[in-house]
């Protein structure tokens, strides 16, 4: 049994946030650390300035969707 938690910390509607989560899931488990293989630690969608952070523990995966404000480069 798999469990996925999606935490929407952005100003997106949940149905839009789920679409970003789906894109990360579709990429597969491409990051690895001492916990094992997991979804990409950090995926930035440049066109919309949305970032999806991934974490996992023994019982579940967690995707956190955030709106990142643009910071001008100097």
N, CA, C and O atoms as a CHARMM CRD file, in Angstrom:
* protein
*
  296
    1    1 UNK  N      0.84000  -1.18100   0.00000 PROA 1      0.00000
    2    1 UNK  CA     0.00000   0.00000   0.00000 PROA 1      0.00000
    3    1 UNK  C      0.88500   1.24400   0.00000 PROA 1      0.00000
    4    1 UNK  O      1.83900   1.34000   0.77200 PROA 1      0.00000
    5    2 UNK  N      0.55600   2.19300  -0.87500 PROA 2      0.00000
    6    2 UNK  CA     1.30100   3.42900  -0.94800 PROA 2      0.00000
    7    2 UNK  C      0.44900   4.58100  -0.42800 PROA 2      0.00000
    8    2 UNK  O     -0.77500   4.57100  -0.55500 PROA 2      0.00000
    9    3 UNK  N      1.11900   5.58200   0.16400 PROA 3      0.00000
   10    3 UNK  CA     0.42000   6.75200   0.66900 PROA 3      0.00000
   11    3 UNK  C      1.14900   7.98600   0.16600 PROA 3      0.00000
   12    3 UNK  O      2.37400   8.06800   0.26300 PROA 3      0.00000
   13    4 UNK  N      0.40300   8.94800  -0.37100 PROA 4      0.00000
   14    4 UNK  CA     0.96000  10.19200  -0.86700 PROA 4      0.00000
   15    4 UNK  C      0.22700  11.35400  -0.21900 PROA 4      0.00000
   16    4 UNK  O     -1.00100  11.42900  -0.25800 PROA 4      0.00000
   17    5 UNK  N      0.98800  12.25400   0.37500 PROA 5      0.00000
   18    5 UNK  CA     0.43600  13.46900   0.97400 PROA 5      0.00000
   19    5 UNK  C      0.79600  14.62700   0.05700 PROA 5      0.00000
   20    5 UNK  O      1.95900  14.79300  -0.31300 PROA 5      0.00000
   21    6 UNK  N     -0.19500  15.42600  -0.31000 PROA 6      0.00000
   22    6 UNK  CA     0.04100  16.62500  -1.11400 PROA 6      0.00000
   23    6 UNK  C     -0.34700  17.82300  -0.26200 PROA 6      0.00000
   24    6 UNK  O     -1.50100  17.97600   0.13700 PROA 6      0.00000
   25    7 UNK  N      0.63900  18.66900   0.00800 PROA 7      0.00000
   26    7 UNK  CA     0.41400  19.86300   0.81800 PROA 7      0.00000
   27    7 UNK  C      0.50200  21.07700  -0.10800 PROA 7      0.00000
   28    7 UNK  O      1.54800  21.33900  -0.70200 PROA 7      0.00000
   29    8 UNK  N     -0.58500  21.79900  -0.22200 PROA 8      0.00000
   30    8 UNK  CA    -0.65000  22.94800  -1.11500 PROA 8      0.00000
   31    8 UNK  C     -0.38300  24.22600  -0.31700 PROA 8      0.00000
   32    8 UNK  O     -1.27400  24.74600   0.35400 PROA 8      0.00000
   33    9 UNK  N      0.85300  24.72500  -0.39700 PROA 9      0.00000
   34    9 UNK  CA     1.21900  25.96900   0.27700 PROA 9      0.00000
   35    9 UNK  C      1.22300  27.14600  -0.70100 PROA 9      0.00000
   36    9 UNK  O      1.75500  28.21100  -0.39000 PROA 9      0.00000
   37   10 UNK  N      0.64800  26.96000  -1.84700 PROA 10     0.00000
   38   10 UNK  CA     0.62400  27.99400  -2.87900 PROA 10     0.00000
   39   10 UNK  C     -0.75300  28.65400  -2.90600 PROA 10     0.00000
   40   10 UNK  O     -1.63400  28.33500  -2.10800 PROA 10     0.00000
   41   11 UNK  N     -0.90700  29.57200  -3.83900 PROA 11     0.00000
   42   11 UNK  CA    -2.20800  30.20100  -4.02700 PROA 11     0.00000
   43   11 UNK  C     -3.01400  29.49800  -5.12200 PROA 11     0.00000
   44   11 UNK  O     -4.04400  30.00600  -5.56600 PROA 11     0.00000
   45   12 UNK  N     -2.54400  28.33900  -5.54500 PROA 12     0.00000
   46   12 UNK  CA    -3.23400  27.56300  -6.57700 PROA 12     0.00000
   47   12 UNK  C     -4.45700  26.86300  -6.01000 PROA 12     0.00000
   48   12 UNK  O     -4.51400  26.54500  -4.82200 PROA 12     0.00000
   49   13 UNK  N     -5.44000  26.62500  -6.88100 PROA 13     0.00000
   50   13 UNK  CA    -6.54400  25.75000  -6.50400 PROA 13     0.00000
   51   13 UNK  C     -5.97700  24.33900  -6.39300 PROA 13     0.00000
   52   13 UNK  O     -4.99300  24.01200  -7.05600 PROA 13     0.00000
   53   14 UNK  N     -6.58200  23.51500  -5.57200 PROA 14     0.00000
   54   14 UNK  CA    -6.06200  22.16800  -5.34800 PROA 14     0.00000
   55   14 UNK  C     -5.97200  21.37000  -6.63900 PROA 14     0.00000
   56   14 UNK  O     -5.01300  20.62000  -6.82400 PROA 14     0.00000
   57   15 UNK  N     -6.94300  21.50800  -7.53500 PROA 15     0.00000
   58   15 UNK  CA    -6.88700  20.74100  -8.78300 PROA 15     0.00000
   59   15 UNK  C     -5.67800  21.14100  -9.63300 PROA 15     0.00000
   60   15 UNK  O     -5.12600  20.30600 -10.34900 PROA 15     0.00000
   61   16 UNK  N     -5.26300  22.40900  -9.56000 PROA 16     0.00000
   62   16 UNK  CA    -4.06700  22.83600 -10.28200 PROA 16     0.00000
   63   16 UNK  C     -2.80400  22.33400  -9.58900 PROA 16     0.00000
   64   16 UNK  O     -1.84900  21.92700 -10.25100 PROA 16     0.00000
   65   17 UNK  N     -2.80000  22.36400  -8.26400 PROA 17     0.00000
   66   17 UNK  CA    -1.65500  21.86100  -7.50500 PROA 17     0.00000
   67   17 UNK  C     -1.43800  20.37400  -7.78000 PROA 17     0.00000
   68   17 UNK  O     -0.29800  19.92000  -7.88000 PROA 17     0.00000
   69   18 UNK  N     -2.51500  19.62800  -7.89900 PROA 18     0.00000
   70   18 UNK  CA    -2.41600  18.19000  -8.17600 PROA 18     0.00000
   71   18 UNK  C     -1.77000  17.94400  -9.53500 PROA 18     0.00000
   72   18 UNK  O     -1.04400  16.96500  -9.70600 PROA 18     0.00000
   73   19 UNK  N     -2.02700  18.81900 -10.50000 PROA 19     0.00000
   74   19 UNK  CA    -1.39700  18.66300 -11.81100 PROA 19     0.00000
   75   19 UNK  C      0.12700  18.79000 -11.71400 PROA 19     0.00000
   76   19 UNK  O      0.84800  18.06500 -12.40100 PROA 19     0.00000
   77   20 UNK  N      0.62100  19.69100 -10.88000 PROA 20     0.00000
   78   20 UNK  CA     2.07200  19.80000 -10.67900 PROA 20     0.00000
   79   20 UNK  C      2.60600  18.55500  -9.97100 PROA 20     0.00000
   80   20 UNK  O      3.66500  18.04000 -10.32800 PROA 20     0.00000
   81   21 UNK  N      1.87600  18.07600  -8.97500 PROA 21     0.00000
   82   21 UNK  CA     2.28500  16.86000  -8.27800 PROA 21     0.00000
   83   21 UNK  C      2.34800  15.68700  -9.25100 PROA 21     0.00000
   84   21 UNK  O      3.26900  14.87200  -9.18900 PROA 21     0.00000
   85   22 UNK  N      1.37700  15.60400 -10.14000 PROA 22     0.00000
   86   22 UNK  CA     1.34300  14.51600 -11.12000 PROA 22     0.00000
   87   22 UNK  C      2.57600  14.53800 -12.01500 PROA 22     0.00000
   88   22 UNK  O      3.12900  13.48700 -12.33800 PROA 22     0.00000
   89   23 UNK  N      3.01100  15.73500 -12.41800 PROA 23     0.00000
   90   23 UNK  CA     4.19800  15.83100 -13.26700 PROA 23     0.00000
   91   23 UNK  C      5.44200  15.31800 -12.54800 PROA 23     0.00000
   92   23 UNK  O      6.29600  14.67900 -13.16300 PROA 23     0.00000
   93   24 UNK  N      5.54500  15.59300 -11.25600 PROA 24     0.00000
   94   24 UNK  CA     6.68300  15.09400 -10.47600 PROA 24     0.00000
   95   24 UNK  C      6.60600  13.57400 -10.35700 PROA 24     0.00000
   96   24 UNK  O      7.61700  12.88700 -10.50700 PROA 24     0.00000
   97   25 UNK  N      5.43000  13.05500 -10.09200 PROA 25     0.00000
   98   25 UNK  CA     5.24800  11.60800  -9.95400 PROA 25     0.00000
   99   25 UNK  C      5.56700  10.90100 -11.26700 PROA 25     0.00000
  100   25 UNK  O      6.16100   9.82300 -11.26600 PROA 25     0.00000
  101   26 UNK  N      5.17600  11.50000 -12.37800 PROA 26     0.00000
  102   26 UNK  CA     5.41800  10.91100 -13.68600 PROA 26     0.00000
  103   26 UNK  C      6.90800  10.76500 -13.97900 PROA 26     0.00000
  104   26 UNK  O      7.31200   9.83300 -14.67500 PROA 26     0.00000
  105   27 UNK  N      7.72900  11.67700 -13.45500 PROA 27     0.00000
  106   27 UNK  CA     9.18500  11.58100 -13.63300 PROA 27     0.00000
  107   27 UNK  C      9.75400  10.34700 -12.93400 PROA 27     0.00000
  108   27 UNK  O     10.80800   9.83900 -13.31600 PROA 27     0.00000
  109   28 UNK  N      9.06100   9.88000 -11.92900 PROA 28     0.00000
  110   28 UNK  CA     9.51200   8.70900 -11.17900 PROA 28     0.00000
  111   28 UNK  C     10.41000   9.08000 -10.01200 PROA 28     0.00000
  112   28 UNK  O     10.61300  10.25500  -9.70600 PROA 28     0.00000
  113   29 UNK  N     10.92900   8.07500  -9.38600 PROA 29     0.00000
  114   29 UNK  CA    11.81400   8.25800  -8.22300 PROA 29     0.00000
  115   29 UNK  C     13.23700   8.42800  -8.73800 PROA 29     0.00000
  116   29 UNK  O     13.94800   7.45200  -8.97500 PROA 29     0.00000
  117   30 UNK  N     13.63800   9.68300  -8.90700 PROA 30     0.00000
  118   30 UNK  CA    14.92400   9.98000  -9.54000 PROA 30     0.00000
  119   30 UNK  C     15.96300  10.53100  -8.57300 PROA 30     0.00000
  120   30 UNK  O     17.12300  10.69000  -8.95300 PROA 30     0.00000
  121   31 UNK  N     15.58200  10.82500  -7.34000 PROA 31     0.00000
  122   31 UNK  CA    16.53400  11.30600  -6.33300 PROA 31     0.00000
  123   31 UNK  C     16.80400  10.18300  -5.33800 PROA 31     0.00000
  124   31 UNK  O     15.96300   9.31200  -5.11800 PROA 31     0.00000
  125   32 UNK  N     17.97900  10.22100  -4.75100 PROA 32     0.00000
  126   32 UNK  CA    18.32300   9.16500  -3.79800 PROA 32     0.00000
  127   32 UNK  C     19.15400   9.73900  -2.65800 PROA 32     0.00000
  128   32 UNK  O     20.03600  10.57100  -2.86900 PROA 32     0.00000
  129   33 UNK  N     18.85700   9.28000  -1.44900 PROA 33     0.00000
  130   33 UNK  CA    19.65300   9.61700  -0.26600 PROA 33     0.00000
  131   33 UNK  C     19.62500   8.41300   0.67300 PROA 33     0.00000
  132   33 UNK  O     19.30000   7.30000   0.26000 PROA 33     0.00000
  133   34 UNK  N     19.96700   8.64700   1.93600 PROA 34     0.00000
  134   34 UNK  CA    20.01700   7.53300   2.89700 PROA 34     0.00000
  135   34 UNK  C     18.65700   6.86100   3.10900 PROA 34     0.00000
  136   34 UNK  O     18.59400   5.73500   3.60200 PROA 34     0.00000
  137   35 UNK  N     17.57600   7.54300   2.74200 PROA 35     0.00000
  138   35 UNK  CA    16.23400   6.96400   2.87200 PROA 35     0.00000
  139   35 UNK  C     15.88600   6.05200   1.70500 PROA 35     0.00000
  140   35 UNK  O     14.93800   5.27000   1.78200 PROA 35     0.00000
  141   36 UNK  N     16.65800   6.15400   0.62100 PROA 36     0.00000
  142   36 UNK  CA    16.38400   5.36900  -0.57600 PROA 36     0.00000
  143   36 UNK  C     15.96400   6.26500  -1.72600 PROA 36     0.00000
  144   36 UNK  O     16.13700   7.48200  -1.67400 PROA 36     0.00000
  145   37 UNK  N     15.41000   5.65400  -2.76300 PROA 37     0.00000
  146   37 UNK  CA    14.95000   6.39700  -3.94900 PROA 37     0.00000
  147   37 UNK  C     13.64000   7.10600  -3.62500 PROA 37     0.00000
  148   37 UNK  O     12.76500   6.55800  -2.95500 PROA 37     0.00000
  149   38 UNK  N     13.52700   8.33700  -4.11800 PROA 38     0.00000
  150   38 UNK  CA    12.30200   9.09000  -3.91500 PROA 38     0.00000
  151   38 UNK  C     12.07500  10.03700  -5.08100 PROA 38     0.00000
  152   38 UNK  O     12.91300  10.16200  -5.97300 PROA 38     0.00000
  153   39 UNK  N     10.91400  10.70700  -5.05700 PROA 39     0.00000
  154   39 UNK  CA    10.62900  11.68600  -6.09600 PROA 39     0.00000
  155   39 UNK  C     11.63200  12.82300  -6.00800 PROA 39     0.00000
  156   39 UNK  O     12.23800  13.03400  -4.95700 PROA 39     0.00000
  157   40 UNK  N     11.81400  13.55400  -7.09100 PROA 40     0.00000
  158   40 UNK  CA    12.81100  14.62000  -7.17300 PROA 40     0.00000
  159   40 UNK  C     12.69100  15.54600  -5.96900 PROA 40     0.00000
  160   40 UNK  O     11.60500  16.03700  -5.66000 PROA 40     0.00000
  161   41 UNK  N     13.81400  15.78200  -5.29200 PROA 41     0.00000
  162   41 UNK  CA    13.82100  16.60400  -4.08200 PROA 41     0.00000
  163   41 UNK  C     13.17500  17.96900  -4.30900 PROA 41     0.00000
  164   41 UNK  O     12.41100  18.44900  -3.47100 PROA 41     0.00000
  165   42 UNK  N     13.48700  18.58900  -5.44400 PROA 42     0.00000
  166   42 UNK  CA    12.98400  19.92800  -5.73200 PROA 42     0.00000
  167   42 UNK  C     12.80500  20.08000  -7.23800 PROA 42     0.00000
  168   42 UNK  O     13.76200  19.95900  -8.00200 PROA 42     0.00000
  169   43 UNK  N     11.57300  20.34700  -7.65600 PROA 43     0.00000
  170   43 UNK  CA    11.26800  20.55000  -9.07200 PROA 43     0.00000
  171   43 UNK  C     10.71400  21.95700  -9.23600 PROA 43     0.00000
  172   43 UNK  O      9.71400  22.31700  -8.61600 PROA 43     0.00000
  173   44 UNK  N     11.37400  22.74900 -10.07800 PROA 44     0.00000
  174   44 UNK  CA    10.95500  24.13100 -10.31900 PROA 44     0.00000
  175   44 UNK  C     10.29800  24.22000 -11.68300 PROA 44     0.00000
  176   44 UNK  O     10.88700  23.83000 -12.69100 PROA 44     0.00000
  177   45 UNK  N      9.08600  24.73000 -11.71200 PROA 45     0.00000
  178   45 UNK  CA     8.37000  24.97700 -12.94800 PROA 45     0.00000
  179   45 UNK  C      8.52900  26.46200 -13.26000 PROA 45     0.00000
  180   45 UNK  O      7.76900  27.29800 -12.77300 PROA 45     0.00000
  181   46 UNK  N      9.51500  26.76700 -14.06600 PROA 46     0.00000
  182   46 UNK  CA     9.93400  28.14000 -14.30500 PROA 46     0.00000
  183   46 UNK  C      8.82100  29.01900 -14.87700 PROA 46     0.00000
  184   46 UNK  O      8.68200  30.17600 -14.48000 PROA 46     0.00000
  185   47 UNK  N      8.03500  28.48300 -15.80000 PROA 47     0.00000
  186   47 UNK  CA     7.01500  29.29700 -16.45900 PROA 47     0.00000
  187   47 UNK  C      5.95100  29.80700 -15.49900 PROA 47     0.00000
  188   47 UNK  O      5.36800  30.86500 -15.73500 PROA 47     0.00000
  189   48 UNK  N      5.69100  29.08400 -14.43400 PROA 48     0.00000
  190   48 UNK  CA     4.65900  29.47900 -13.46700 PROA 48     0.00000
  191   48 UNK  C      5.25000  29.84800 -12.10900 PROA 48     0.00000
  192   48 UNK  O      4.52800  30.28300 -11.21200 PROA 48     0.00000
  193   49 UNK  N      6.55200  29.67500 -11.95900 PROA 49     0.00000
  194   49 UNK  CA     7.25900  29.94000 -10.71000 PROA 49     0.00000
  195   49 UNK  C      6.70000  29.11200  -9.54600 PROA 49     0.00000
  196   49 UNK  O      6.59500  29.59100  -8.41600 PROA 49     0.00000
  197   50 UNK  N      6.35200  27.87600  -9.84900 PROA 50     0.00000
  198   50 UNK  CA     5.88800  26.92000  -8.84000 PROA 50     0.00000
  199   50 UNK  C      7.02900  25.94900  -8.55700 PROA 50     0.00000
  200   50 UNK  O      7.72300  25.50400  -9.47100 PROA 50     0.00000
  201   51 UNK  N      7.21400  25.62700  -7.27400 PROA 51     0.00000
  202   51 UNK  CA     8.22600  24.66100  -6.86800 PROA 51     0.00000
  203   51 UNK  C      7.53900  23.53300  -6.10200 PROA 51     0.00000
  204   51 UNK  O      6.67800  23.76600  -5.25400 PROA 51     0.00000
  205   52 UNK  N      7.94300  22.30900  -6.42500 PROA 52     0.00000
  206   52 UNK  CA     7.42500  21.13800  -5.71300 PROA 52     0.00000
  207   52 UNK  C      8.59400  20.48300  -4.98800 PROA 52     0.00000
  208   52 UNK  O      9.56300  20.04900  -5.61000 PROA 52     0.00000
  209   53 UNK  N      8.48700  20.42000  -3.66500 PROA 53     0.00000
  210   53 UNK  CA     9.48700  19.76200  -2.83500 PROA 53     0.00000
  211   53 UNK  C      8.97700  18.37900  -2.46700 PROA 53     0.00000
  212   53 UNK  O      7.78400  18.20000  -2.22400 PROA 53     0.00000
  213   54 UNK  N      9.87700  17.39900  -2.42600 PROA 54     0.00000
  214   54 UNK  CA     9.47500  16.03000  -2.10400 PROA 54     0.00000
  215   54 UNK  C     10.23300  15.53500  -0.88000 PROA 54     0.00000
  216   54 UNK  O     11.40500  15.85000  -0.67900 PROA 54     0.00000
  217   55 UNK  N      9.53700  14.76100  -0.07900 PROA 55     0.00000
  218   55 UNK  CA    10.14300  14.11300   1.07800 PROA 55     0.00000
  219   55 UNK  C      9.46000  12.76000   1.23600 PROA 55     0.00000
  220   55 UNK  O      8.38200  12.52700   0.69000 PROA 55     0.00000
  221   56 UNK  N     10.09200  11.88800   1.97600 PROA 56     0.00000
  222   56 UNK  CA     9.47000  10.58900   2.24600 PROA 56     0.00000
  223   56 UNK  C      9.90500  10.08500   3.60700 PROA 56     0.00000
  224   56 UNK  O     10.96500  10.44600   4.11800 PROA 56     0.00000
  225   57 UNK  N      9.06500   9.24500   4.18100 PROA 57     0.00000
  226   57 UNK  CA     9.42600   8.52000   5.39700 PROA 57     0.00000
  227   57 UNK  C      9.02000   7.06500   5.20300 PROA 57     0.00000
  228   57 UNK  O      8.69800   6.66200   4.08600 PROA 57     0.00000
  229   58 UNK  N      9.02900   6.29400   6.23700 PROA 58     0.00000
  230   58 UNK  CA     8.74200   4.86100   6.09700 PROA 58     0.00000
  231   58 UNK  C      7.31600   4.57300   5.63700 PROA 58     0.00000
  232   58 UNK  O      7.05400   3.53600   5.02800 PROA 58     0.00000
  233   59 UNK  N      6.39000   5.49800   5.93100 PROA 59     0.00000
  234   59 UNK  CA     4.98400   5.22700   5.65600 PROA 59     0.00000
  235   59 UNK  C      4.40800   5.98900   4.46500 PROA 59     0.00000
  236   59 UNK  O      3.36400   5.60100   3.94000 PROA 59     0.00000
  237   60 UNK  N      5.06900   7.07300   4.02500 PROA 60     0.00000
  238   60 UNK  CA     4.45300   7.86300   2.96700 PROA 60     0.00000
  239   60 UNK  C      5.45300   8.74700   2.23100 PROA 60     0.00000
  240   60 UNK  O      6.57000   8.99200   2.68800 PROA 60     0.00000
  241   61 UNK  N      5.00200   9.21300   1.07300 PROA 61     0.00000
  242   61 UNK  CA     5.69400  10.26000   0.33400 PROA 61     0.00000
  243   61 UNK  C      4.92200  11.54600   0.57400 PROA 61     0.00000
  244   61 UNK  O      3.71300  11.52000   0.80300 PROA 61     0.00000
  245   62 UNK  N      5.62800  12.67700   0.52000 PROA 62     0.00000
  246   62 UNK  CA     4.98700  13.96500   0.70900 PROA 62     0.00000
  247   62 UNK  C      5.49000  14.91900  -0.36900 PROA 62     0.00000
  248   62 UNK  O      6.69600  15.05100  -0.57800 PROA 62     0.00000
  249   63 UNK  N      4.56200  15.57900  -1.04700 PROA 63     0.00000
  250   63 UNK  CA     4.88600  16.60400  -2.02900 PROA 63     0.00000
  251   63 UNK  C      4.32300  17.92300  -1.52700 PROA 63     0.00000
  252   63 UNK  O      3.14400  18.01500  -1.18400 PROA 63     0.00000
  253   64 UNK  N      5.17100  18.94000  -1.48500 PROA 64     0.00000
  254   64 UNK  CA     4.77300  20.26500  -1.02400 PROA 64     0.00000
  255   64 UNK  C      4.84500  21.21800  -2.20700 PROA 64     0.00000
  256   64 UNK  O      5.91200  21.41300  -2.78900 PROA 64     0.00000
  257   65 UNK  N      3.71400  21.80800  -2.56200 PROA 65     0.00000
  258   65 UNK  CA     3.64100  22.72400  -3.70000 PROA 65     0.00000
  259   65 UNK  C      3.68700  24.14700  -3.15500 PROA 65     0.00000
  260   65 UNK  O      2.88900  24.51800  -2.29400 PROA 65     0.00000
  261   66 UNK  N      4.63900  24.94900  -3.67300 PROA 66     0.00000
  262   66 UNK  CA     4.83200  26.32300  -3.20100 PROA 66     0.00000
  263   66 UNK  C      4.89000  27.29100  -4.37100 PROA 66     0.00000
  264   66 UNK  O      5.34700  26.94600  -5.46100 PROA 66     0.00000
  265   67 UNK  N      4.42100  28.49900  -4.13000 PROA 67     0.00000
  266   67 UNK  CA     4.60700  29.59700  -5.08100 PROA 67     0.00000
  267   67 UNK  C      5.86900  30.32500  -4.65600 PROA 67     0.00000
  268   67 UNK  O      5.98400  30.75300  -3.50700 PROA 67     0.00000
  269   68 UNK  N      6.79900  30.46600  -5.55700 PROA 68     0.00000
  270   68 UNK  CA     8.04400  31.15500  -5.25100 PROA 68     0.00000
  271   68 UNK  C      8.01300  32.52100  -5.90800 PROA 68     0.00000
  272   68 UNK  O      7.75500  32.63600  -7.10600 PROA 68     0.00000
  273   69 UNK  N      8.27200  33.54300  -5.13100 PROA 69     0.00000
  274   69 UNK  CA     8.28700  34.87100  -5.72800 PROA 69     0.00000
  275   69 UNK  C      9.59100  35.06700  -6.47600 PROA 69     0.00000
  276   69 UNK  O     10.63100  34.53200  -6.08900 PROA 69     0.00000
  277   70 UNK  N      9.52800  35.81900  -7.52100 PROA 70     0.00000
  278   70 UNK  CA    10.70900  36.05600  -8.33500 PROA 70     0.00000
  279   70 UNK  C     11.58600  37.11700  -7.67700 PROA 70     0.00000
  280   70 UNK  O     11.10300  38.17200  -7.26600 PROA 70     0.00000
  281   71 UNK  N     12.86000  36.82700  -7.58700 PROA 71     0.00000
  282   71 UNK  CA    13.81700  37.76000  -7.01000 PROA 71     0.00000
  283   71 UNK  C     14.72100  38.22300  -8.14800 PROA 71     0.00000
  284   71 UNK  O     15.37300  37.40000  -8.79000 PROA 71     0.00000
  285   72 UNK  N     14.76900  39.52800  -8.40500 PROA 72     0.00000
  286   72 UNK  CA    15.61800  39.98800  -9.50100 PROA 72     0.00000
  287   72 UNK  C     17.09100  39.71000  -9.22600 PROA 72     0.00000
  288   72 UNK  O     17.57200  39.89100  -8.10700 PROA 72     0.00000
  289   73 UNK  N     17.79400  39.27300 -10.25300 PROA 73     0.00000
  290   73 UNK  CA    19.21900  38.99600 -10.11000 PROA 73     0.00000
  291   73 UNK  C     19.99600  40.29600 -10.30200 PROA 73     0.00000
  292   73 UNK  O     19.64900  41.12400 -11.14500 PROA 73     0.00000
  293   74 UNK  N     21.03700  40.45600  -9.51900 PROA 74     0.00000
  294   74 UNK  CA    21.86100  41.67100  -9.60300 PROA 74     0.00000
  295   74 UNK  C     23.04500  41.44800 -10.50400 PROA 74     0.00000
  296   74 UNK  O     23.85200  42.35600 -10.69900 PROA 74     0.00000
